[in-house]
Amino acid sequence: MKFFILCFILLMSGCSNLSAFFEYEHISSLPNGRPFNSKSETSTDIFFGGLRYRQNGWVVDGGLGQELSSDLVGDNPFARFRVGKEVSLSKKK
């Protein structure tokens, strides 16, 4: 995984569509308790930082995160790699 993240950073380092991101993320189980609960067995809070690349609606990001609130299996830091497609909900004029 470290090798993949390093390759991603090196390949995208010269791109103008590359940006850094820092974000706070709360994840909780909807069926087990109320949404956005703070129970350690059904939720977690994570701070992430990394690189994000956007091109033609596609988004690729990778980064490292520090788990802040519960007992996820594994030790900090956590790695995240995501690929997604952004779709406009309104027509452009």
Secondary structure, 3 states (H helix, E strand, C coil): CHHHHHHHHHHHCCCCCEEEEEEEEEEECCCCCCCCCCCCCCEEEEEEEEEEEEECCEEEEEEEEEECCCCCCCCCCEEEEEEEECCCCCCCC
